[in-house]
Amino acid sequence: MTMEKESSLIIRVLKDGREIINLLNKAGRDEYFRRIRVMWERQNKRCCLEKYIKNCPGKLRLADAVFEHQDGRGFNGGHRDDRIERLNRKTGKMELYNGAAHVMCNMQKGSIRIDYHKEPAA
């Protein structure tokens, strides 16, 4: 793939199904923020980490929402996945994936894996 084609690419789909959005071009950034908005709306404008981060205020303004990667990206983003839904191989059904969160909640979570689409343990 030429450098020109790669820089104009919006979403790269890897062999394992992960999607990586190209944030280096406007179309990619627009798609990334569109996905943040979709997650924010499906979460009823609340932080996806509110049940896990002690001081999370819960309510989330769209202007404060950032992309929260459910399966922590780790250092260097080695396993980054920008999908907002993915196929559950066991059930064969699509499931919610990733979420919108406050910057501080996202930073406190770090690279820990949390499935916040399920109820937390009591």
C-alpha positions as CSV (number, residue, x, y, z in Angstrom):
1,M,0.0,0.0,0.0
2,T,1.4,3.4,-1.0
3,M,1.9,6.1,1.6
4,E,-0.7,8.2,-0.1
5,K,-3.3,5.5,0.1
6,E,-2.5,4.7,3.7
7,S,-2.8,8.3,4.8
8,S,-6.3,8.6,3.1
9,L,-7.5,5.4,4.7
10,I,-10.2,6.0,7.3
11,I,-10.6,2.7,9.0
12,R,-8.1,-0.2,8.9
13,V,-9.6,-3.6,9.6
14,L,-7.1,-6.2,10.9
15,K,-7.2,-9.9,10.3
16,D,-8.6,-10.5,13.9
17,G,-11.5,-8.1,13.2
18,R,-10.2,-5.2,15.2
19,E,-10.8,-1.8,13.6
20,I,-8.3,1.1,13.9
21,I,-9.5,4.5,12.9
22,N,-6.9,6.8,11.2
23,L,-6.9,10.0,13.3
24,L,-4.4,11.6,11.0
25,N,-7.0,12.8,8.5
26,K,-10.3,14.7,9.0
27,A,-12.5,11.9,7.8
28,G,-11.0,9.5,10.3
29,R,-11.3,12.1,13.2
30,D,-14.9,12.7,12.2
31,E,-15.7,8.9,12.3
32,Y,-13.9,8.6,15.7
33,F,-16.0,11.4,17.2
34,R,-19.2,10.0,15.5
35,R,-18.6,6.7,17.4
36,I,-18.0,8.6,20.7
37,R,-21.4,10.3,20.1
38,V,-23.1,6.9,19.4
39,M,-21.7,5.4,22.6
40,W,-22.5,8.5,24.6
41,E,-26.2,8.3,23.4
42,R,-26.5,4.6,24.1
43,Q,-25.2,5.2,27.6
44,N,-27.9,7.8,28.3
45,K,-25.2,10.5,28.5
46,R,-23.5,8.8,31.4
47,C,-19.9,7.7,31.8
48,C,-19.4,4.0,31.1
49,L,-17.0,3.8,34.1
50,E,-19.3,5.4,36.7
51,K,-19.8,2.1,38.5
52,Y,-16.1,1.4,38.6
53,I,-14.4,4.7,39.3
54,K,-15.0,6.0,42.8
55,N,-15.2,9.7,42.2
56,C,-16.9,9.6,38.8
57,P,-19.7,12.2,38.6
58,G,-21.8,9.9,36.3
59,K,-23.4,12.5,34.1
60,L,-21.3,13.1,31.0
61,R,-21.4,16.1,28.6
62,L,-20.6,15.2,25.0
63,A,-17.9,17.9,25.0
64,D,-16.2,16.0,27.9
65,A,-16.6,12.5,26.4
66,V,-13.5,10.5,25.2
67,F,-13.3,7.1,23.6
68,E,-12.8,4.5,26.3
69,H,-11.3,1.2,25.1
70,Q,-12.9,-1.7,27.0
71,D,-9.9,-4.0,26.6
72,G,-7.3,-1.5,27.7
73,R,-5.0,-0.5,24.9
74,G,-1.9,-0.9,26.9
75,F,1.4,0.8,26.3
76,N,1.9,1.8,22.6
77,G,-1.7,0.8,21.8
78,G,-0.8,-2.6,20.7
79,H,-4.3,-4.0,20.9
80,R,-6.3,-0.9,20.0
81,D,-9.8,-1.7,18.8
82,D,-12.1,1.2,17.8
83,R,-15.2,-0.9,17.2
84,I,-18.3,0.0,19.2
85,E,-20.0,-3.4,18.5
86,R,-18.5,-6.7,17.9
87,L,-19.6,-10.3,17.2
88,N,-19.8,-12.6,20.2
89,R,-18.3,-15.8,18.9
90,K,-20.1,-17.9,21.5
91,T,-23.6,-16.6,20.8
92,G,-23.2,-15.4,17.2
93,K,-24.8,-12.1,18.2
94,M,-23.5,-8.5,18.1
95,E,-22.7,-7.1,21.5
96,L,-21.9,-3.6,22.7
97,Y,-18.2,-2.8,22.9
98,N,-16.2,0.1,24.1
99,G,-17.7,3.3,25.6
100,A,-17.6,7.0,26.2
101,A,-16.1,8.2,29.5
102,H,-14.7,11.3,31.3
103,V,-11.0,11.9,30.7
104,M,-10.2,11.4,34.4
105,C,-12.2,8.2,34.6
106,N,-10.4,6.9,31.5
107,M,-7.0,7.8,33.0
108,Q,-7.8,6.1,36.3
109,K,-8.9,2.9,34.6
110,G,-5.7,2.8,32.7
111,S,-5.1,-0.4,30.8
112,I,-7.3,-2.6,32.9
113,R,-9.9,-4.7,31.1
114,I,-13.4,-4.1,32.3
115,D,-16.6,-5.4,30.7
116,Y,-18.7,-2.4,31.7
117,H,-21.6,-3.6,29.6
118,K,-22.3,-6.2,32.2
119,E,-23.3,-5.5,35.8
120,P,-20.3,-5.1,38.2
121,A,-19.9,-7.7,41.0
122,A,-21.4,-6.6,44.3
